[in-house]
């Protein structure tokens, strides 16, 4: 009977866990950027033009 390869199983589980965490991090980052771009309370940045005296 074949012996189970626990190290391989653990490595695959860790890879899946890290992939899921990275996807979650990217989703949060996208949501944060979308909220910043669409928030009505944020002051609009207008380009500053130098005035001549």
mmCIF entry with sequence, helices, sheets and N, C-alpha, C, O atoms, coordinates in Angstrom:
data_MODEL
# 
_entry.id   MODEL 
# 
_entity.id                         1 
_entity.type                       polymer 
_entity.pdbx_number_of_molecules   1 
# 
_entity_poly.entity_id                      1 
_entity_poly.type                           'polypeptide(L)' 
_entity_poly.nstd_linkage                   no 
_entity_poly.nstd_monomer                   no 
_entity_poly.pdbx_seq_one_letter_code       
;(UNK)(UNK)(UNK)(UNK)(UNK)(UNK)(UNK)(UNK)(UNK)(UNK)(UNK)(UNK)(UNK)(UNK)(UNK)(UNK)
(UNK)(UNK)(UNK)(UNK)(UNK)(UNK)(UNK)(UNK)(UNK)(UNK)(UNK)(UNK)(UNK)(UNK)(UNK)(UNK)
(UNK)(UNK)(UNK)(UNK)(UNK)(UNK)(UNK)(UNK)(UNK)(UNK)(UNK)(UNK)(UNK)(UNK)(UNK)(UNK)
(UNK)(UNK)(UNK)(UNK)(UNK)
;
_entity_poly.pdbx_seq_one_letter_code_can   XXXXXXXXXXXXXXXXXXXXXXXXXXXXXXXXXXXXXXXXXXXXXXXXXXXXX 
_entity_poly.pdbx_strand_id                 A 
# 
loop_
_entity_poly_seq.entity_id 
_entity_poly_seq.num 
_entity_poly_seq.mon_id 
_entity_poly_seq.hetero 
1 1  UNK n 
1 2  UNK n 
1 3  UNK n 
1 4  UNK n 
1 5  UNK n 
1 6  UNK n 
1 7  UNK n 
1 8  UNK n 
1 9  UNK n 
1 10 UNK n 
1 11 UNK n 
1 12 UNK n 
1 13 UNK n 
1 14 UNK n 
1 15 UNK n 
1 16 UNK n 
1 17 UNK n 
1 18 UNK n 
1 19 UNK n 
1 20 UNK n 
1 21 UNK n 
1 22 UNK n 
1 23 UNK n 
1 24 UNK n 
1 25 UNK n 
1 26 UNK n 
1 27 UNK n 
1 28 UNK n 
1 29 UNK n 
1 30 UNK n 
1 31 UNK n 
1 32 UNK n 
1 33 UNK n 
1 34 UNK n 
1 35 UNK n 
1 36 UNK n 
1 37 UNK n 
1 38 UNK n 
1 39 UNK n 
1 40 UNK n 
1 41 UNK n 
1 42 UNK n 
1 43 UNK n 
1 44 UNK n 
1 45 UNK n 
1 46 UNK n 
1 47 UNK n 
1 48 UNK n 
1 49 UNK n 
1 50 UNK n 
1 51 UNK n 
1 52 UNK n 
1 53 UNK n 
# 
_struct_asym.id          A 
_struct_asym.entity_id   1 
# 
_struct_conf.conf_type_id            HELX_P 
_struct_conf.id                      HELX_P1 
_struct_conf.pdbx_PDB_helix_id       AA1 
_struct_conf.beg_label_comp_id       UNK 
_struct_conf.beg_label_asym_id       A 
_struct_conf.beg_label_seq_id        6 
_struct_conf.pdbx_beg_PDB_ins_code   ? 
_struct_conf.end_label_comp_id       UNK 
_struct_conf.end_label_asym_id       A 
_struct_conf.end_label_seq_id        38 
_struct_conf.pdbx_end_PDB_ins_code   ? 
_struct_conf.beg_auth_comp_id        UNK 
_struct_conf.beg_auth_asym_id        A 
_struct_conf.beg_auth_seq_id         6 
_struct_conf.end_auth_comp_id        UNK 
_struct_conf.end_auth_asym_id        A 
_struct_conf.end_auth_seq_id         38 
_struct_conf.pdbx_PDB_helix_class    1 
_struct_conf.details                 ? 
_struct_conf.pdbx_PDB_helix_length   33 
# 
_struct_conf_type.id          HELX_P 
_struct_conf_type.criteria    ? 
_struct_conf_type.reference   ? 
# 
loop_
_atom_site.group_PDB 
_atom_site.id 
_atom_site.type_symbol 
_atom_site.label_atom_id 
_atom_site.label_alt_id 
_atom_site.label_comp_id 
_atom_site.label_asym_id 
_atom_site.label_entity_id 
_atom_site.label_seq_id 
_atom_site.pdbx_PDB_ins_code 
_atom_site.Cartn_x 
_atom_site.Cartn_y 
_atom_site.Cartn_z 
_atom_site.occupancy 
_atom_site.B_iso_or_equiv 
_atom_site.pdbx_formal_charge 
_atom_site.auth_seq_id 
_atom_site.auth_comp_id 
_atom_site.auth_asym_id 
_atom_site.auth_atom_id 
_atom_site.pdbx_PDB_model_num 
ATOM 1   N N  . UNK A 1 1  ? 0.836   -1.177 0.000   1.00 0.00 ? 1  UNK A N  1 
ATOM 2   C CA . UNK A 1 1  ? 0.000   0.000  0.000   1.00 0.00 ? 1  UNK A CA 1 
ATOM 3   C C  . UNK A 1 1  ? 0.884   1.246  0.000   1.00 0.00 ? 1  UNK A C  1 
ATOM 4   O O  . UNK A 1 1  ? 1.911   1.287  0.677   1.00 0.00 ? 1  UNK A O  1 
ATOM 5   N N  . UNK A 1 2  ? 0.478   2.256  -0.763  1.00 0.00 ? 2  UNK A N  1 
ATOM 6   C CA . UNK A 1 2  ? 1.251   3.484  -0.870  1.00 0.00 ? 2  UNK A CA 1 
ATOM 7   C C  . UNK A 1 2  ? 1.110   4.327  0.389   1.00 0.00 ? 2  UNK A C  1 
ATOM 8   O O  . UNK A 1 2  ? 0.049   4.391  1.010   1.00 0.00 ? 2  UNK A O  1 
ATOM 9   N N  . UNK A 1 3  ? 2.198   4.958  0.735   1.00 0.00 ? 3  UNK A N  1 
ATOM 10  C CA . UNK A 1 3  ? 2.224   5.818  1.907   1.00 0.00 ? 3  UNK A CA 1 
ATOM 11  C C  . UNK A 1 3  ? 1.727   7.219  1.516   1.00 0.00 ? 3  UNK A C  1 
ATOM 12  O O  . UNK A 1 3  ? 2.160   7.742  0.489   1.00 0.00 ? 3  UNK A O  1 
ATOM 13  N N  . UNK A 1 4  ? 0.834   7.842  2.298   1.00 0.00 ? 4  UNK A N  1 
ATOM 14  C CA . UNK A 1 4  ? 0.335   9.182  1.959   1.00 0.00 ? 4  UNK A CA 1 
ATOM 15  C C  . UNK A 1 4  ? 1.454   10.220 2.045   1.00 0.00 ? 4  UNK A C  1 
ATOM 16  O O  . UNK A 1 4  ? 2.306   10.162 2.932   1.00 0.00 ? 4  UNK A O  1 
ATOM 17  N N  . UNK A 1 5  ? 1.437   11.157 1.118   1.00 0.00 ? 5  UNK A N  1 
ATOM 18  C CA . UNK A 1 5  ? 2.443   12.215 1.083   1.00 0.00 ? 5  UNK A CA 1 
ATOM 19  C C  . UNK A 1 5  ? 1.846   13.456 1.746   1.00 0.00 ? 5  UNK A C  1 
ATOM 20  O O  . UNK A 1 5  ? 1.244   14.303 1.087   1.00 0.00 ? 5  UNK A O  1 
ATOM 21  N N  . UNK A 1 6  ? 2.023   13.540 3.039   1.00 0.00 ? 6  UNK A N  1 
ATOM 22  C CA . UNK A 1 6  ? 1.424   14.636 3.795   1.00 0.00 ? 6  UNK A CA 1 
ATOM 23  C C  . UNK A 1 6  ? 2.056   15.986 3.458   1.00 0.00 ? 6  UNK A C  1 
ATOM 24  O O  . UNK A 1 6  ? 1.379   17.015 3.477   1.00 0.00 ? 6  UNK A O  1 
ATOM 25  N N  . UNK A 1 7  ? 3.346   15.980 3.151   1.00 0.00 ? 7  UNK A N  1 
ATOM 26  C CA . UNK A 1 7  ? 4.005   17.247 2.810   1.00 0.00 ? 7  UNK A CA 1 
ATOM 27  C C  . UNK A 1 7  ? 3.405   17.841 1.538   1.00 0.00 ? 7  UNK A C  1 
ATOM 28  O O  . UNK A 1 7  ? 3.205   19.053 1.461   1.00 0.00 ? 7  UNK A O  1 
ATOM 29  N N  . UNK A 1 8  ? 3.119   17.016 0.551   1.00 0.00 ? 8  UNK A N  1 
ATOM 30  C CA . UNK A 1 8  ? 2.527   17.478 -0.693  1.00 0.00 ? 8  UNK A CA 1 
ATOM 31  C C  . UNK A 1 8  ? 1.138   18.056 -0.427  1.00 0.00 ? 8  UNK A C  1 
ATOM 32  O O  . UNK A 1 8  ? 0.802   19.129 -0.929  1.00 0.00 ? 8  UNK A O  1 
ATOM 33  N N  . UNK A 1 9  ? 0.343   17.352 0.355   1.00 0.00 ? 9  UNK A N  1 
ATOM 34  C CA . UNK A 1 9  ? -1.005  17.817 0.677   1.00 0.00 ? 9  UNK A CA 1 
ATOM 35  C C  . UNK A 1 9  ? -0.957  19.153 1.414   1.00 0.00 ? 9  UNK A C  1 
ATOM 36  O O  . UNK A 1 9  ? -1.731  20.062 1.116   1.00 0.00 ? 9  UNK A O  1 
ATOM 37  N N  . UNK A 1 10 ? -0.040  19.264 2.380   1.00 0.00 ? 10 UNK A N  1 
ATOM 38  C CA . UNK A 1 10 ? 0.084   20.508 3.137   1.00 0.00 ? 10 UNK A CA 1 
ATOM 39  C C  . UNK A 1 10 ? 0.512   21.648 2.226   1.00 0.00 ? 10 UNK A C  1 
ATOM 40  O O  . UNK A 1 10 ? -0.002  22.761 2.339   1.00 0.00 ? 10 UNK A O  1 
ATOM 41  N N  . UNK A 1 11 ? 1.446   21.378 1.328   1.00 0.00 ? 11 UNK A N  1 
ATOM 42  C CA . UNK A 1 11 ? 1.917   22.410 0.405   1.00 0.00 ? 11 UNK A CA 1 
ATOM 43  C C  . UNK A 1 11 ? 0.784   22.882 -0.509  1.00 0.00 ? 11 UNK A C  1 
ATOM 44  O O  . UNK A 1 11 ? 0.643   24.082 -0.747  1.00 0.00 ? 11 UNK A O  1 
ATOM 45  N N  . UNK A 1 12 ? -0.018  21.959 -1.018  1.00 0.00 ? 12 UNK A N  1 
ATOM 46  C CA . UNK A 1 12 ? -1.136  22.318 -1.887  1.00 0.00 ? 12 UNK A CA 1 
ATOM 47  C C  . UNK A 1 12 ? -2.171  23.145 -1.123  1.00 0.00 ? 12 UNK A C  1 
ATOM 48  O O  . UNK A 1 12 ? -2.739  24.096 -1.660  1.00 0.00 ? 12 UNK A O  1 
ATOM 49  N N  . UNK A 1 13 ? -2.405  22.770 0.129   1.00 0.00 ? 13 UNK A N  1 
ATOM 50  C CA . UNK A 1 13 ? -3.349  23.511 0.961   1.00 0.00 ? 13 UNK A CA 1 
ATOM 51  C C  . UNK A 1 13 ? -2.837  24.931 1.219   1.00 0.00 ? 13 UNK A C  1 
ATOM 52  O O  . UNK A 1 13 ? -3.607  25.890 1.165   1.00 0.00 ? 13 UNK A O  1 
ATOM 53  N N  . UNK A 1 14 ? -1.539  25.062 1.499   1.00 0.00 ? 14 UNK A N  1 
ATOM 54  C CA . UNK A 1 14 ? -0.947  26.380 1.731   1.00 0.00 ? 14 UNK A CA 1 
ATOM 55  C C  . UNK A 1 14 ? -1.006  27.248 0.480   1.00 0.00 ? 14 UNK A C  1 
ATOM 56  O O  . UNK A 1 14 ? -1.287  28.444 0.565   1.00 0.00 ? 14 UNK A O  1 
ATOM 57  N N  . UNK A 1 15 ? -0.743  26.652 -0.682  1.00 0.00 ? 15 UNK A N  1 
ATOM 58  C CA . UNK A 1 15 ? -0.798  27.402 -1.939  1.00 0.00 ? 15 UNK A CA 1 
ATOM 59  C C  . UNK A 1 15 ? -2.212  27.912 -2.182  1.00 0.00 ? 15 UNK A C  1 
ATOM 60  O O  . UNK A 1 15 ? -2.397  29.067 -2.564  1.00 0.00 ? 15 UNK A O  1 
ATOM 61  N N  . UNK A 1 16 ? -3.203  27.067 -1.966  1.00 0.00 ? 16 UNK A N  1 
ATOM 62  C CA . UNK A 1 16 ? -4.604  27.470 -2.156  1.00 0.00 ? 16 UNK A CA 1 
ATOM 63  C C  . UNK A 1 16 ? -4.974  28.588 -1.181  1.00 0.00 ? 16 UNK A C  1 
ATOM 64  O O  . UNK A 1 16 ? -5.665  29.536 -1.551  1.00 0.00 ? 16 UNK A O  1 
ATOM 65  N N  . UNK A 1 17 ? -4.514  28.473 0.058   1.00 0.00 ? 17 UNK A N  1 
ATOM 66  C CA . UNK A 1 17 ? -4.812  29.484 1.070   1.00 0.00 ? 17 UNK A CA 1 
ATOM 67  C C  . UNK A 1 17 ? -4.198  30.835 0.691   1.00 0.00 ? 17 UNK A C  1 
ATOM 68  O O  . UNK A 1 17 ? -4.852  31.870 0.814   1.00 0.00 ? 17 UNK A O  1 
ATOM 69  N N  . UNK A 1 18 ? -2.943  30.824 0.232   1.00 0.00 ? 18 UNK A N  1 
ATOM 70  C CA . UNK A 1 18 ? -2.284  32.073 -0.153  1.00 0.00 ? 18 UNK A CA 1 
ATOM 71  C C  . UNK A 1 18 ? -2.950  32.687 -1.374  1.00 0.00 ? 18 UNK A C  1 
ATOM 72  O O  . UNK A 1 18 ? -3.081  33.908 -1.461  1.00 0.00 ? 18 UNK A O  1 
ATOM 73  N N  . UNK A 1 19 ? -3.373  31.853 -2.318  1.00 0.00 ? 19 UNK A N  1 
ATOM 74  C CA . UNK A 1 19 ? -4.057  32.354 -3.506  1.00 0.00 ? 19 UNK A CA 1 
ATOM 75  C C  . UNK A 1 19 ? -5.368  33.036 -3.122  1.00 0.00 ? 19 UNK A C  1 
ATOM 76  O O  . UNK A 1 19 ? -5.698  34.100 -3.645  1.00 0.00 ? 19 UNK A O  1 
ATOM 77  N N  . UNK A 1 20 ? -6.107  32.422 -2.213  1.00 0.00 ? 20 UNK A N  1 
ATOM 78  C CA . UNK A 1 20 ? -7.375  32.991 -1.757  1.00 0.00 ? 20 UNK A CA 1 
ATOM 79  C C  . UNK A 1 20 ? -7.140  34.315 -1.029  1.00 0.00 ? 20 UNK A C  1 
ATOM 80  O O  . UNK A 1 20 ? -7.892  35.270 -1.223  1.00 0.00 ? 20 UNK A O  1 
ATOM 81  N N  . UNK A 1 21 ? -6.107  34.377 -0.198  1.00 0.00 ? 21 UNK A N  1 
ATOM 82  C CA . UNK A 1 21 ? -5.799  35.609 0.523   1.00 0.00 ? 21 UNK A CA 1 
ATOM 83  C C  . UNK A 1 21 ? -5.416  36.724 -0.434  1.00 0.00 ? 21 UNK A C  1 
ATOM 84  O O  . UNK A 1 21 ? -5.807  37.875 -0.236  1.00 0.00 ? 21 UNK A O  1 
ATOM 85  N N  . UNK A 1 22 ? -4.646  36.393 -1.481  1.00 0.00 ? 22 UNK A N  1 
ATOM 86  C CA . UNK A 1 22 ? -4.238  37.393 -2.465  1.00 0.00 ? 22 UNK A CA 1 
ATOM 87  C C  . UNK A 1 22 ? -5.447  37.912 -3.236  1.00 0.00 ? 22 UNK A C  1 
ATOM 88  O O  . UNK A 1 22 ? -5.551  39.113 -3.484  1.00 0.00 ? 22 UNK A O  1 
ATOM 89  N N  . UNK A 1 23 ? -6.362  37.020 -3.618  1.00 0.00 ? 23 UNK A N  1 
ATOM 90  C CA . UNK A 1 23 ? -7.576  37.443 -4.313  1.00 0.00 ? 23 UNK A CA 1 
ATOM 91  C C  . UNK A 1 23 ? -8.409  38.359 -3.432  1.00 0.00 ? 23 UNK A C  1 
ATOM 92  O O  . UNK A 1 23 ? -8.958  39.351 -3.910  1.00 0.00 ? 23 UNK A O  1 
ATOM 93  N N  . UNK A 1 24 ? -8.506  38.037 -2.164  1.00 0.00 ? 24 UNK A N  1 
ATOM 94  C CA . UNK A 1 24 ? -9.264  38.861 -1.219  1.00 0.00 ? 24 UNK A CA 1 
ATOM 95  C C  . UNK A 1 24 ? -8.611  40.233 -1.069  1.00 0.00 ? 24 UNK A C  1 
ATOM 96  O O  . UNK A 1 24 ? -9.302  41.251 -1.012  1.00 0.00 ? 24 UNK A O  1 
ATOM 97  N N  . UNK A 1 25 ? -7.283  40.260 -1.004  1.00 0.00 ? 25 UNK A N  1 
ATOM 98  C CA . UNK A 1 25 ? -6.565  41.515 -0.884  1.00 0.00 ? 25 UNK A CA 1 
ATOM 99  C C  . UNK A 1 25 ? -6.812  42.395 -2.119  1.00 0.00 ? 25 UNK A C  1 
ATOM 100 O O  . UNK A 1 25 ? -7.010  43.603 -1.997  1.00 0.00 ? 25 UNK A O  1 
ATOM 101 N N  . UNK A 1 26 ? -6.798  41.784 -3.292  1.00 0.00 ? 26 UNK A N  1 
ATOM 102 C CA . UNK A 1 26 ? -7.037  42.542 -4.523  1.00 0.00 ? 26 UNK A CA 1 
ATOM 103 C C  . UNK A 1 26 ? -8.468  43.071 -4.577  1.00 0.00 ? 26 UNK A C  1 
ATOM 104 O O  . UNK A 1 26 ? -8.697  44.197 -5.018  1.00 0.00 ? 26 UNK A O  1 
ATOM 105 N N  . UNK A 1 27 ? -9.439  42.257 -4.129  1.00 0.00 ? 27 UNK A N  1 
ATOM 106 C CA . UNK A 1 27 ? -10.836 42.718 -4.111  1.00 0.00 ? 27 UNK A CA 1 
ATOM 107 C C  . UNK A 1 27 ? -10.990 43.915 -3.186  1.00 0.00 ? 27 UNK A C  1 
ATOM 108 O O  . UNK A 1 27 ? -11.662 44.887 -3.531  1.00 0.00 ? 27 UNK A O  1 
ATOM 109 N N  . UNK A 1 28 ? -10.369 43.849 -2.011  1.00 0.00 ? 28 UNK A N  1 
ATOM 110 C CA . UNK A 1 28 ? -10.450 44.955 -1.061  1.00 0.00 ? 28 UNK A CA 1 
ATOM 111 C C  . UNK A 1 28 ? -9.807  46.205 -1.637  1.00 0.00 ? 28 UNK A C  1 
ATOM 112 O O  . UNK A 1 28 ? -10.326 47.308 -1.464  1.00 0.00 ? 28 UNK A O  1 
ATOM 113 N N  . UNK A 1 29 ? -8.677  46.041 -2.321  1.00 0.00 ? 29 UNK A N  1 
ATOM 114 C CA . UNK A 1 29 ? -7.982  47.168 -2.914  1.00 0.00 ? 29 UNK A CA 1 
ATOM 115 C C  . UNK A 1 29 ? -8.831  47.810 -4.008  1.00 0.00 ? 29 UNK A C  1 
ATOM 116 O O  . UNK A 1 29 ? -8.914  49.036 -4.088  1.00 0.00 ? 29 UNK A O  1 
ATOM 117 N N  . UNK A 1 30 ? -9.459  46.994 -4.847  1.00 0.00 ? 30 UNK A N  1 
ATOM 118 C CA . UNK A 1 30 ? -10.331 47.514 -5.901  1.00 0.00 ? 30 UNK A CA 1 
ATOM 119 C C  . UNK A 1 30 ? -11.526 48.243 -5.306  1.00 0.00 ? 30 UNK A C  1 
ATOM 120 O O  . UNK A 1 30 ? -11.916 49.302 -5.796  1.00 0.00 ? 30 UNK A O  1 
ATOM 121 N N  . UNK A 1 31 ? -12.110 47.681 -4.251  1.00 0.00 ? 31 UNK A N  1 
ATOM 122 C CA . UNK A 1 31 ? -13.265 48.311 -3.611  1.00 0.00 ? 31 UNK A CA 1 
ATOM 123 C C  . UNK A 1 31 ? -12.858 49.649 -2.994  1.00 0.00 ? 31 UNK A C  1 
ATOM 124 O O  . UNK A 1 31 ? -13.585 50.638 -3.097  1.00 0.00 ? 31 UNK A O  1 
ATOM 125 N N  . UNK A 1 32 ? -11.707 49.667 -2.360  1.00 0.00 ? 32 UNK A N  1 
ATOM 126 C CA . UNK A 1 32 ? -11.220 50.899 -1.740  1.00 0.00 ? 32 UNK A CA 1 
ATOM 127 C C  . UNK A 1 32 ? -11.004 51.973 -2.804  1.00 0.00 ? 32 UNK A C  1 
ATOM 128 O O  . UNK A 1 32 ? -11.396 53.122 -2.602  1.00 0.00 ? 32 UNK A O  1 
ATOM 129 N N  . UNK A 1 33 ? -10.393 51.623 -3.922  1.00 0.00 ? 33 UNK A N  1 
ATOM 130 C CA . UNK A 1 33 ? -10.162 52.589 -4.994  1.00 0.00 ? 33 UNK A CA 1 
ATOM 131 C C  . UNK A 1 33 ? -11.474 53.060 -5.601  1.00 0.00 ? 33 UNK A C  1 
ATOM 132 O O  . UNK A 1 33 ? -11.604 54.239 -5.931  1.00 0.00 ? 33 UNK A O  1 
ATOM 133 N N  . UNK A 1 34 ? -12.440 52.183 -5.757  1.00 0.00 ? 34 UNK A N  1 
ATOM 134 C CA . UNK A 1 34 ? -13.738 52.563 -6.318  1.00 0.00 ? 34 UNK A CA 1 
ATOM 135 C C  . UNK A 1 34 ? -14.453 53.514 -5.363  1.00 0.00 ? 34 UNK A C  1 
ATOM 136 O O  . UNK A 1 34 ? -15.078 54.478 -5.807  1.00 0.00 ? 34 UNK A O  1 
ATOM 137 N N  . UNK A 1 35 ? -14.371 53.261 -4.073  1.00 0.00 ? 35 UNK A N  1 
ATOM 138 C CA . UNK A 1 35 ? -15.012 54.123 -3.086  1.00 0.00 ? 35 UNK A CA 1 
ATOM 139 C C  . UNK A 1 35 ? -14.365 55.513 -3.081  1.00 0.00 ? 35 UNK A C  1 
ATOM 140 O O  . UNK A 1 35 ? -15.065 56.515 -2.938  1.00 0.00 ? 35 UNK A O  1 
ATOM 141 N N  . UNK A 1 36 ? -13.068 55.581 -3.231  1.00 0.00 ? 36 UNK A N  1 
ATOM 142 C CA . UNK A 1 36 ? -12.383 56.868 -3.240  1.00 0.00 ? 36 UNK A CA 1 
ATOM 143 C C  . UNK A 1 36 ? -12.746 57.663 -4.479  1.00 0.00 ? 36 UNK A C  1 
ATOM 144 O O  . UNK A 1 36 ? -12.890 58.884 -4.409  1.00 0.00 ? 36 UNK A O  1 
ATOM 145 N N  . UNK A 1 37 ? -12.897 56.992 -5.612  1.00 0.00 ? 37 UNK A N  1 
ATOM 146 C CA . UNK A 1 37 ? -13.202 57.686 -6.865  1.00 0.00 ? 37 UNK A CA 1 
ATOM 147 C C  . UNK A 1 37 ? -14.646 58.177 -6.920  1.00 0.00 ? 37 UNK A C  1 
ATOM 148 O O  . UNK A 1 37 ? -14.931 59.182 -7.571  1.00 0.00 ? 37 UNK A O  1 
ATOM 149 N N  . UNK A 1 38 ? -15.551 57.488 -6.251  1.00 0.00 ? 38 UNK A N  1 
ATOM 150 C CA . UNK A 1 38 ? -16.969 57.808 -6.359  1.00 0.00 ? 38 UNK A CA 1 
ATOM 151 C C  . UNK A 1 38 ? -17.536 58.510 -5.130  1.00 0.00 ? 38 UNK A C  1 
ATOM 152 O O  . UNK A 1 38 ? -18.726 58.826 -5.112  1.00 0.00 ? 38 UNK A O  1 
ATOM 153 N N  . UNK A 1 39 ? -16.738 58.762 -4.117  1.00 0.00 ? 39 UNK A N  1 
ATOM 154 C CA . UNK A 1 39 ? -17.273 59.365 -2.905  1.00 0.00 ? 39 UNK A CA 1 
ATOM 155 C C  . UNK A 1 39 ? -17.620 60.832 -3.145  1.00 0.00 ? 39 UNK A C  1 
ATOM 156 O O  . UNK A 1 39 ? -16.762 61.605 -3.573  1.00 0.00 ? 39 UNK A O  1 
ATOM 157 N N  . UNK A 1 40 ? -18.883 61.232 -2.873  1.00 0.00 ? 40 UNK A N  1 
ATOM 158 C CA . UNK A 1 40 ? -19.302 62.611 -3.113  1.00 0.00 ? 40 UNK A CA 1 
ATOM 159 C C  . UNK A 1 40 ? -18.714 63.591 -2.104  1.00 0.00 ? 40 UNK A C  1 
ATOM 160 O O  . UNK A 1 40 ? -18.629 64.782 -2.406  1.00 0.00 ? 40 UNK A O  1 
ATOM 161 N N  . UNK A 1 41 ? -18.312 63.146 -0.933  1.00 0.00 ? 41 UNK A N  1 
ATOM 162 C CA . UNK A 1 41 ? -17.788 64.024 0.095   1.00 0.00 ? 41 UNK A CA 1 
ATOM 163 C C  . UNK A 1 41 ? -16.349 64.427 -0.148  1.00 0.00 ? 41 UNK A C  1 
ATOM 164 O O  . UNK A 1 41 ? -15.841 65.335 0.509   1.00 0.00 ? 41 UNK A O  1 
ATOM 165 N N  . UNK A 1 42 ? -15.687 63.767 -1.078  1.00 0.00 ? 42 UNK A N  1 
ATOM 166 C CA . UNK A 1 42 ? -14.283 64.081 -1.338  1.00 0.00 ? 42 UNK A CA 1 
ATOM 167 C C  . UNK A 1 42 ? -14.183 65.378 -2.129  1.00 0.00 ? 42 UNK A C  1 
ATOM 168 O O  . UNK A 1 42 ? -14.937 65.579 -3.081  1.00 0.00 ? 42 UNK A O  1 
ATOM 169 N N  . UNK A 1 43 ? -13.270 66.253 -1.753  1.00 0.00 ? 43 UNK A N  1 
ATOM 170 C CA . UNK A 1 43 ? -13.126 67.513 -2.497  1.00 0.00 ? 43 UNK A CA 1 
ATOM 171 C C  . UNK A 1 43 ? -12.545 67.246 -3.885  1.00 0.00 ? 43 UNK A C  1 
ATOM 172 O O  . UNK A 1 43 ? -11.637 66.430 -4.045  1.00 0.00 ? 43 UNK A O  1 
ATOM 173 N N  . UNK A 1 44 ? -13.076 67.939 -4.869  1.00 0.00 ? 44 UNK A N  1 
ATOM 174 C CA . UNK A 1 44 ? -12.590 67.770 -6.231  1.00 0.00 ? 44 UNK A CA 1 
ATOM 175 C C  . UNK A 1 44 ? -11.283 68.527 -6.372  1.00 0.00 ? 44 UNK A C  1 
ATOM 176 O O  . UNK A 1 44 ? -11.158 69.661 -5.910  1.00 0.00 ? 44 UNK A O  1 
ATOM 177 N N  . UNK A 1 45 ? -10.325 67.902 -7.004  1.00 0.00 ? 45 UNK A N  1 
ATOM 178 C CA . UNK A 1 45 ? -9.022  68.524 -7.205  1.00 0.00 ? 45 UNK A CA 1 
ATOM 179 C C  . UNK A 1 45 ? -9.054  69.245 -8.548  1.00 0.00 ? 45 UNK A C  1 
ATOM 180 O O  . UNK A 1 45 ? -9.244  68.640 -9.603  1.00 0.00 ? 45 UNK A O  1 
ATOM 181 N N  . UNK A 1 46 ? -8.861  70.572 -8.468  1.00 0.00 ? 46 UNK A N  1 
ATOM 182 C CA . UNK A 1 46 ? -8.856  71.377 -9.681  1.00 0.00 ? 46 UNK A CA 1 
ATOM 183 C C  . UNK A 1 46 ? -7.419  71.778 -9.987  1.00 0.00 ? 46 UNK A C  1 
ATOM 184 O O  . UNK A 1 46 ? -6.643  72.058 -9.073  1.00 0.00 ? 46 UNK A O  1 
ATOM 185 N N  . UNK A 1 47 ? -7.067  71.805 -11.258 1.00 0.00 ? 47 UNK A N  1 
ATOM 186 C CA . UNK A 1 47 ? -5.692  72.213 -11.592 1.00 0.00 ? 47 UNK A CA 1 
ATOM 187 C C  . UNK A 1 47 ? -5.476  73.671 -11.230 1.00 0.00 ? 47 UNK A C  1 
ATOM 188 O O  . UNK A 1 47 ? -6.343  74.514 -11.461 1.00 0.00 ? 47 UNK A O  1 
ATOM 189 N N  . UNK A 1 48 ? -4.331  73.957 -10.671 1.00 0.00 ? 48 UNK A N  1 
ATOM 190 C CA . UNK A 1 48 ? -4.008  75.314 -10.240 1.00 0.00 ? 48 UNK A CA 1 
ATOM 191 C C  . UNK A 1 48 ? -3.268  76.015 -11.373 1.00 0.00 ? 48 UNK A C  1 
ATOM 192 O O  . UNK A 1 48 ? -2.256  75.525 -11.872 1.00 0.00 ? 48 UNK A O  1 
ATOM 193 N N  . UNK A 1 49 ? -3.798  77.178 -11.770 1.00 0.00 ? 49 UNK A N  1 
ATOM 194 C CA . UNK A 1 49 ? -3.146  77.960 -12.808 1.00 0.00 ? 49 UNK A CA 1 
ATOM 195 C C  . UNK A 1 49 ? -2.506  79.175 -12.175 1.00 0.00 ? 49 UNK A C  1 
ATOM 196 O O  . UNK A 1 49 ? -3.140  79.861 -11.374 1.00 0.00 ? 49 UNK A O  1 
ATOM 197 N N  . UNK A 1 50 ? -1.273  79.451 -12.517 1.00 0.00 ? 50 UNK A N  1 
ATOM 198 C CA . UNK A 1 50 ? -0.612  80.627 -11.927 1.00 0.00 ? 50 UNK A CA 1 
ATOM 199 C C  . UNK A 1 50 ? -1.226  81.916 -12.472 1.00 0.00 ? 50 UNK A C  1 
ATOM 200 O O  . UNK A 1 50 ? -1.519  82.017 -13.664 1.00 0.00 ? 50 UNK A O  1 
ATOM 201 N N  . UNK A 1 51 ? -1.418  82.893 -11.597 1.00 0.00 ? 51 UNK A N  1 
ATOM 202 C CA . UNK A 1 51 ? -2.008  84.155 -12.001 1.00 0.00 ? 51 UNK A CA 1 
ATOM 203 C C  . UNK A 1 51 ? -0.915  85.211 -12.121 1.00 0.00 ? 51 UNK A C  1 
ATOM 204 O O  . UNK A 1 51 ? -0.033  85.300 -11.268 1.00 0.00 ? 51 UNK A O  1 
ATOM 205 N N  . UNK A 1 52 ? -0.976  85.998 -13.168 1.00 0.00 ? 52 UNK A N  1 
ATOM 206 C CA . UNK A 1 52 ? 0.015   87.063 -13.395 1.00 0.00 ? 52 UNK A CA 1 
ATOM 207 C C  . UNK A 1 52 ? -0.434  88.333 -12.687 1.00 0.00 ? 52 UNK A C  1 
ATOM 208 O O  . UNK A 1 52 ? -1.620  88.660 -12.696 1.00 0.00 ? 52 UNK A O  1 
ATOM 209 N N  . UNK A 1 53 ? 0.499   89.050 -12.077 1.00 0.00 ? 53 UNK A N  1 
ATOM 210 C CA . UNK A 1 53 ? 0.175   90.323 -11.429 1.00 0.00 ? 53 UNK A CA 1 
ATOM 211 C C  . UNK A 1 53 ? 0.647   91.458 -12.270 1.00 0.00 ? 53 UNK A C  1 
ATOM 212 O O  . UNK A 1 53 ? 0.468   92.618 -11.899 1.00 0.00 ? 53 UNK A O  1 
# 
